[in-house]
């Protein structure tokens, strides 16, 4: 007989997520993912000026921050036939890359590493041995015994105070932890360093977009002007500072993040065979080098892989009604065409229909509706999106720079390419693409500087800013790759206003409930077969779910007509 495990909420993520898993003979045999919050941005946007949509949708998440704004301006530009100047595309790429660098480093150290690192164990470490390990894997200058002893003393003060602070409420001493104390101390030290570093790289957003989080965007270009001699514009000093931030980021990623990732992974190689889940992968691609309208120029290629066949990459089209569609069969919404039917986002509907249990309750009714996430499908296939999907599509597309970093890392770990189809492979893919993005960012910066040197300072295309030039009705789709995966916005414009707007976000693809055929999405599928040492401390569930970096944002609180809560998340 299977035992039901409930983890609600999943912590160290953005948003509210509940996982229910059935355990039999020490392994998970079934799993259910429930998004316990609802966004409603599609409703908020109706009737508004399309040029303002980015400012609303960007606030769908304070972690992903820029990506919804980028998808939004692109969907409006696609609908109205607007092409942005090359410099604006480069600035967008620089902001995109800055987001990836900050987000991936924060995810590894502050959201995911504690699934593998036993912080309290670091108190037993010999700082001299930690320093020796650090020097063997990296040339990072902060690697002396004195430095690691100071970190250990700082951690000891936390413990002795009885207040572990950021390290409280975890499963320290769990039998699934394998790192020696010295590696745990190394990871704790870099955890603290990453907290300081991550606030620097996002200054790129403040320079080009005015602030972070939620920097400014502009339909038709970038919201900044270039004048090398003007204190109020993007001048020579600010451009030079961006160059410094990029160089510092390359150093941190290559000398801290990647060495730590590979060192920790070497102790957990069994996780290269756990958590693979789905065999289908989807990437919209991004980072254009010849304009957004030329997907063949993207650093991240666009495409889909089915059944882990790396010999074929399928074409992905957002305007094809037979490709991306959404179901609500097991979601707390209802469709006018029937809940067993699917809709393309241009015809998408967002009508709440909560039918779940009132608290307190033990389990969800998984035979009916059990999540606030809709269920997207690509040609009716469940798809995994995210860093692993991006790297696999790029690898299968023949990208030599991607193949090089993948083979180098797998070679160090003595692992085959099939090891990527796993929890640890998903985590490794995130680190490998971070290394690529850091160097691509340098390329975009150099190109921008070259354009400026040659006299090109154009940042916006104002040709269609006047709504009187727009068609009476238009449709558009804007693609991008959020750090967590494929993101697209679809818009229908009528009489100069938004008639319909739909967001299909990465965690909708990965965390959604089953479809009418009973097909699991990525989270649910990835947990099947996972071994668990202690059902009361579900560390293994956290490892796999965190490998996706969940982001389930933008809740509204739901009440019934009498003002009573319909659903309440409780910490367990």
C-alpha positions in Angstrom: 0.0 0.0 0.0 1.3 3.4 -0.9 1.9 6.2 1.6 0.9 9.8 0.7 3.4 12.5 1.4 2.4 16.1 1.4 4.9 19.0 1.1 3.1 22.3 1.3 4.5 24.8 0.7 7.6 23.9 -1.2 10.1 26.5 0.2 13.0 28.2 -1.4 11.0 29.0 -4.6 9.0 32.0 -5.8 5.3 31.5 -5.2 3.2 28.8 -3.5 3.5 25.1 -4.6 2.1 21.9 -3.1 3.5 18.5 -3.9 1.7 15.3 -3.0 3.6 12.1 -3.6 2.8 8.4 -3.1 5.6 6.3 -1.7 5.8 2.5 -2.0 8.7 0.4 -1.0 10.9 3.4 -0.5 10.3 5.0 -3.9 7.8 7.5 -5.3 5.3 5.8 -7.5 3.0 8.7 -8.2 3.0 12.5 -7.8 0.8 15.5 -8.1 1.8 19.2 -8.5 -0.6 21.9 -7.3 -0.1 25.6 -7.9 -1.9 27.1 -4.9 -2.0 30.7 -6.2 -3.6 32.4 -9.1 -2.3 35.3 -11.3 -5.2 36.9 -13.2 -3.1 39.3 -15.3 -5.0 38.3 -18.4 -8.1 39.9 -16.8 -6.3 43.0 -15.6 -5.0 43.8 -19.0 -8.2 43.7 -21.0 -9.1 47.1 -22.4 -5.7 48.7 -21.7 -3.3 50.3 -24.2 -1.0 47.6 -25.6 2.0 49.8 -25.2 1.5 49.7 -21.4 1.2 45.9 -21.1 4.9 45.4 -20.3 4.6 47.5 -17.1 1.9 45.2 -15.8 3.1 41.8 -16.9 6.7 42.5 -15.7 5.3 42.5 -12.2 4.1 38.9 -12.6 7.4 38.1 -10.8 10.0 40.0 -8.9 12.5 37.2 -9.4 12.4 36.9 -13.2 11.8 40.6 -13.3 12.7 41.7 -16.9 11.5 38.7 -18.9 7.8 39.4 -18.9 8.4 42.9 -20.0 10.6 41.6 -22.9 8.0 39.1 -24.0 5.3 41.8 -23.8 7.0 44.5 -25.9 7.8 41.8 -28.4 4.2 40.6 -28.7 3.1 44.1 -29.4 5.9 44.7 -31.9 5.0 41.5 -33.6 1.3 42.5 -33.8 2.1 45.9 -35.2 5.0 45.0 -37.4 7.6 47.1 -35.5 11.4 46.3 -35.9 13.7 47.7 -33.2 17.1 49.2 -34.0 20.2 47.0 -33.6 21.4 49.0 -30.5 18.1 48.4 -28.8 18.3 44.7 -29.5 21.8 44.7 -28.0 20.7 46.5 -24.9 17.8 44.0 -24.5 20.3 41.2 -24.9 22.6 42.7 -22.2 19.7 43.1 -19.8 18.6 39.5 -20.6 22.2 38.2 -19.9 22.5 40.2 -16.6 19.2 38.6 -15.5 20.4 35.1 -16.3 23.8 35.6 -14.5 22.2 36.9 -11.3 19.2 34.5 -11.3 21.2 31.3 -12.0 23.9 32.1 -9.3 21.2 33.0 -6.8 19.3 29.8 -7.6 22.4 27.6 -7.2 23.6 29.0 -3.9 20.5 30.3 -2.2 17.7 28.1 -3.4 19.1 24.8 -4.5 22.5 24.2 -2.9 21.1 23.6 0.5 19.5 20.4 -0.9 23.1 19.1 -1.3 25.0 21.0 1.3 24.8 20.3 5.1 25.5 23.7 6.5 25.8 22.6 10.2 28.3 19.9 9.1 30.7 22.8 8.1 31.3 23.4 11.8 33.3 20.2 11.9 35.5 21.2 8.9 39.3 21.8 9.0 39.7 25.3 7.4 43.1 24.4 6.1 41.8 21.4 4.3 39.0 23.5 2.8 41.6 26.0 1.6 43.5 23.1 0.0 40.4 21.9 -1.8 39.5 25.4 -3.0 43.0 26.0 -4.5 42.8 22.7 -6.4 39.5 23.5 -8.1 39.9 27.2 -8.7 42.2 30.2 -8.8 39.7 32.3 -6.9 41.7 34.6 -4.5 39.6 34.1 -1.4 41.0 30.7 -0.5 43.2 31.0 2.6 42.7 29.0 5.8 42.2 32.3 7.7 39.4 33.2 5.4 37.5 29.9 5.8 38.1 30.0 9.6 36.4 33.4 9.7 33.4 32.0 7.8 33.3 29.0 10.2 33.4 31.3 13.2 30.6 33.4 11.7 28.5 30.2 11.2 29.3 29.0 14.7 28.0 32.3 16.1 24.7 31.7 14.3 24.4 28.2 15.8 25.4 29.2 19.4 22.9 32.0 19.4 20.1 29.5 18.8 19.0 31.4 15.8 20.2 29.9 12.5 18.7 32.7 10.6 18.9 32.0 6.9 20.0 28.4 7.7 17.0 27.5 9.9 14.3 24.9 9.4 16.3 22.5 7.2 17.1 18.8 7.3 20.7 19.0 8.7 22.1 15.6 9.4 19.8 13.9 6.8 21.3 10.6 5.6 21.1 11.8 1.9 23.8 14.4 2.5 27.2 13.2 1.3 29.6 16.1 1.2 32.5 16.0 3.7 32.6 18.9 6.2 35.4 20.7 4.3 33.3 20.9 1.1 30.3 22.0 3.1 32.4 24.9 4.5 33.5 25.9 1.0 29.9 26.0 -0.2 28.8 28.1 2.8 31.6 30.6 2.2 30.6 31.0 -1.4 26.9 31.2 -0.4 27.8 34.3 1.5 30.0 35.7 -1.3 27.3 35.1 -3.9 24.9 37.2 -1.8 27.3 40.2 -2.2 28.1 39.6 -5.9 24.6 39.2 -7.2 23.6 42.7 -6.3 26.4 44.1 -8.5 25.5 42.4 -11.9 21.9 43.7 -11.8 23.3 47.3 -11.9 23.2 46.7 -15.7 19.4 46.9 -15.4 19.6 50.2 -13.5 22.0 51.7 -16.2 19.9 50.7 -19.2 16.5 50.4 -17.6 16.5 52.9 -14.8 16.0 50.4 -11.9 16.0 46.8 -10.6 13.8 45.0 -10.1 11.3 45.8 -12.9 13.5 48.0 -15.2 11.8 50.1 -17.8 11.1 48.8 -21.4 9.7 50.5 -24.5 7.7 49.2 -27.4 9.9 49.9 -30.4 13.3 50.0 -28.7 15.1 50.6 -25.5 14.1 53.3 -22.8 17.5 55.0 -22.8 19.5 57.4 -25.0 23.2 57.2 -25.8 25.3 60.3 -25.5 28.9 59.8 -24.5 29.2 63.3 -23.1 25.9 63.8 -21.4 25.6 63.1 -17.6 21.9 62.2 -18.0 22.3 59.7 -20.8 24.2 56.4 -21.4 27.6 58.0 -21.4 31.2 56.8 -21.6 31.5 56.3 -17.9 28.4 54.2 -17.6 29.3 52.1 -20.6 32.8 51.4 -19.1 31.2 50.4 -15.8 29.0 47.9 -17.7 32.2 46.4 -19.2 33.7 46.0 -15.7 30.6 44.3 -14.3 30.7 41.8 -17.2 34.3 41.0 -16.6 33.7 40.5 -12.9 30.7 38.2 -13.7 32.9 36.0 -16.0 35.4 35.7 -13.1 32.8 34.8 -10.6 31.0 32.3 -12.8 34.2 30.5 -13.9 36.1 30.6 -10.7 33.4 30.1 -8.1 30.0 28.9 -9.5 31.2 26.3 -12.0 34.0 24.8 -9.8 31.6 24.5 -6.9 28.9 22.9 -9.1 31.2 20.3 -10.5 32.8 19.6 -7.1 29.4 19.0 -5.4 28.1 17.0 -8.3 31.1 14.6 -8.0 29.7 13.4 -4.7 26.2 12.7 -6.0 26.6 10.9 -9.3 23.7 8.6 -8.5 21.5 11.6 -9.2 22.5 11.5 -12.8 20.0 8.6 -13.0 17.2 10.1 -10.9 14.6 12.7 -11.8 14.7 12.6 -15.6 10.9 12.6 -16.0 9.6 13.7 -19.4 11.5 12.9 -22.6 10.3 15.9 -24.5 11.9 19.4 -24.4 10.8 22.8 -25.7 12.9 26.0 -26.2 11.7 29.2 -27.8 15.2 30.5 -28.1 16.6 34.0 -27.6 19.6 36.4 -27.8 19.3 37.4 -31.5 22.4 38.5 -33.3 20.6 39.5 -36.5 17.4 40.9 -35.1 14.5 39.2 -33.3 12.8 38.3 -36.5 15.6 36.0 -37.5 15.5 33.0 -35.1 18.3 31.3 -37.0 20.6 34.0 -35.5 19.7 33.2 -31.9 22.5 32.2 -29.5 19.8 30.0 -27.9 18.2 28.1 -30.8 14.4 27.6 -31.1 13.0 24.1 -31.3 11.5 21.0 -29.8 12.9 17.5 -29.0 10.7 14.5 -28.7 11.5 11.2 -27.0 15.1 12.4 -26.2 16.0 12.0 -29.9 18.9 14.4 -30.2 19.1 13.7 -34.0 16.0 15.7 -34.8 14.9 19.2 -33.7 11.3 20.1 -34.6 10.2 23.5 -35.7 8.3 25.6 -33.2 5.7 28.2 -34.3 3.7 30.4 -32.0 1.1 31.4 -34.6 0.3 27.7 -35.4 -3.0 26.9 -33.7 -2.1 23.2 -33.7 1.1 23.7 -31.7 0.7 25.5 -28.3 -2.6 24.9 -26.6 -3.8 24.9 -23.0 -6.2 22.6 -21.1 -8.0 23.2 -17.8 -9.3 19.7 -17.2 -7.5 19.5 -13.8 -7.2 23.3 -13.3 -9.5 25.6 -11.3 -10.8 27.4 -14.4 -13.6 26.7 -16.9 -13.8 27.0 -20.7 -16.9 27.9 -22.6 -16.1 25.1 -25.1 -15.9 22.5 -22.3 -13.1 21.7 -19.8 -11.9 18.7 -21.7 -11.1 20.9 -24.8 -7.9 22.9 -25.4 -7.5 26.5 -26.6 -4.8 28.3 -28.4 -3.7 31.4 -26.4 -5.2 33.8 -29.0 -8.5 32.3 -28.1 -7.6 31.7 -24.5 -10.0 32.2 -21.6 -9.3 32.9 -18.0 -12.4 32.3 -15.9 -11.8 31.2 -12.3 -13.7 28.0 -11.1 -12.4 26.9 -7.7 -13.8 23.5 -6.8 -11.2 22.4 -4.4 -11.7 21.4 -0.7 -12.1 23.9 2.1 -9.4 23.8 4.8 -8.5 22.0 6.8 -8.0 19.0 4.5 -5.5 16.2 4.2 -5.3 15.6 0.4 -6.3 17.2 -2.9 -9.0 15.5 -5.0 -6.6 14.7 -7.8 -9.3 12.9 -9.8 -10.9 16.3 -10.4 -9.4 19.8 -10.5 -6.4 20.3 -8.2 -4.3 23.3 -9.4 -4.4 26.9 -10.3 -2.0 26.2 -13.2 -3.4 25.5 -16.6 -1.9 22.6 -18.6 -0.1 23.7 -21.8 0.9 21.2 -24.5 2.9 21.4 -27.7 1.3 19.3 -30.4 -0.4 17.6 -27.5 2.9 16.5 -25.9 3.9 17.4 -22.4 7.2 19.3 -22.6 9.9 20.2 -20.2 11.3 23.7 -20.5 14.2 25.4 -18.9 18.0 25.3 -18.9 18.2 21.6 -19.7 15.7 22.0 -22.6 17.7 25.0 -24.0 21.0 23.1 -23.8 19.6 20.0 -25.4 18.0 21.9 -28.2 21.3 23.8 -28.8 23.3 20.6 -28.6 21.0 18.8 -31.0 21.1 21.8 -33.3 24.8 21.4 -33.7 26.0 24.4 -31.7 29.7 23.8 -31.3 30.1 26.2 -28.4 27.4 24.4 -26.5 28.8 21.0 -27.3 32.2 22.1 -26.1 31.1 23.1 -22.6 28.8 20.1 -22.2 31.6 17.6 -23.2 34.1 19.4 -21.0 31.9 19.2 -17.9 30.7 15.6 -18.5 34.3 14.6 -19.1 35.3 16.0 -15.7 32.5 14.0 -14.1 33.1 10.9 -16.2 29.5 11.0 -17.2 27.8 10.2 -20.6 25.5 12.7 -22.4 22.5 10.7 -21.2 23.4 11.9 -17.6 21.8 15.2 -18.5 18.4 13.5 -18.5 18.2 13.8 -14.7 17.9 16.0 -11.6 21.6 16.6 -11.5 21.8 17.0 -15.3 19.1 19.8 -15.0 21.2 21.5 -12.4 24.4 21.1 -14.4 22.8 22.5 -17.5 21.9 25.7 -15.7 25.6 26.2 -14.7 26.9 25.4 -18.2 24.6 27.9 -19.9 25.6 30.5 -17.3 29.2 30.2 -18.5 28.1 30.6 -22.1 25.8 33.6 -21.3 28.6 35.4 -19.5 30.8 35.3 -22.6 27.9 36.1 -24.9 27.2 39.1 -22.8 30.8 40.3 -23.5 30.2 39.8 -27.2 27.0 41.9 -27.1 28.8 44.6 -25.2 31.7 44.8 -27.7 29.2 45.0 -30.6 27.3 47.9 -28.9 30.5 49.7 -28.3 31.6 49.2 -31.9 28.2 50.6 -33.2 28.5 53.6 -31.0 32.1 54.2 -32.1 30.9 54.1 -35.7 28.3 56.7 -35.0 25.2 54.6 -34.6 23.3 55.7 -31.5 19.8 54.9 -32.5 17.7 53.3 -29.7 14.1 53.4 -30.8 11.9 53.1 -33.8 9.1 55.6 -33.5 7.4 54.9 -36.8 4.3 53.3 -35.4 3.9 55.0 -32.0 0.8 56.7 -33.2 -2.2 54.4 -32.6 -4.0 56.0 -35.5 -1.5 54.1 -37.8 -2.5 50.7 -36.3 -4.9 48.3 -38.0 -8.3 47.9 -36.6 -7.4 44.4 -35.4 -4.1 42.7 -34.9 -2.6 39.6 -33.3 0.9 39.0 -32.0 3.1 36.6 -30.1 6.3 37.5 -28.2 8.8 34.7 -27.4 11.6 34.7 -25.0 13.5 32.4 -22.7 13.0 33.2 -19.0 15.8 31.7 -16.8 13.2 29.0 -15.9 12.3 28.2 -19.5 10.1 29.0 -22.5 8.0 32.1 -22.1 5.5 33.6 -24.5 2.8 36.2 -24.4 -0.1 36.3 -26.9 -2.1 39.5 -27.7 -5.2 40.4 -29.6 -5.6 44.1 -30.3 -9.0 45.6 -31.3 -9.7 49.3 -31.8 -6.3 50.2 -30.3 -7.0 48.3 -27.0 -6.2 44.9 -25.7 -9.0 42.5 -26.4 -7.3 39.4 -25.2 -3.9 38.7 -23.5 -2.5 35.3 -22.4 0.8 34.5 -20.7 2.1 30.9 -20.9 5.0 30.9 -18.5 7.8 28.3 -17.8 6.3 26.9 -14.6 3.0 26.5 -16.3 4.7 24.1 -18.7 6.6 22.3 -15.9 4.4 22.4 -12.8 0.9 22.0 -14.4 -1.5 19.1 -13.6 -2.4 16.2 -15.8 -4.1 16.7 -19.2 -7.3 14.9 -20.3 -5.2 11.9 -21.4 -3.7 11.6 -18.0 -0.2 12.6 -19.2 1.9 14.1 -16.4 3.7 17.4 -16.8 7.4 17.7 -15.9 7.3 18.1 -12.1 5.0 15.1 -11.6 6.9 12.9 -14.1 10.3 13.8 -12.7 9.4 12.5 -9.2 8.4 9.0 -10.3 11.0 6.4 -9.2 12.8 8.8 -6.7 14.1 6.9 -3.7 13.5 8.4 -0.2 15.4 7.8 2.9 13.0 9.4 5.4 9.4 10.3 4.3 9.2 12.7 7.3 12.1 14.7 5.8 11.4 14.8 2.0 14.8 16.1 1.0 14.8 14.1 -2.2 11.5 15.7 -3.4 13.1 19.1 -2.8 16.2 18.2 -4.8 14.2 17.4 -8.0 11.6 20.1 -7.7 14.3 22.7 -7.0 16.3 21.6 -10.0 13.5 23.3 -12.1 13.8 26.5 -10.1 10.0 26.9 -9.6 8.5 30.3 -10.0 4.7 30.4 -9.3 3.9 34.0 -8.9 1.3 36.8 -8.8 -1.4 35.5 -6.5 -4.7 37.0 -5.8 -6.6 36.0 -2.6 -9.8 34.2 -3.3 -12.9 34.6 -1.2 -16.4 33.2 -1.5 -19.4 35.6 -1.6 -19.5 35.6 2.2 -15.9 36.8 2.4 -14.5 33.5 3.7 -11.2 32.1 2.6 -11.5 29.3 0.0 -7.9 28.1 0.2 -5.2 28.7 2.7 -1.6 27.5 2.5 -0.1 26.1 5.7 3.5 25.6 6.5 4.5 22.0 7.3 
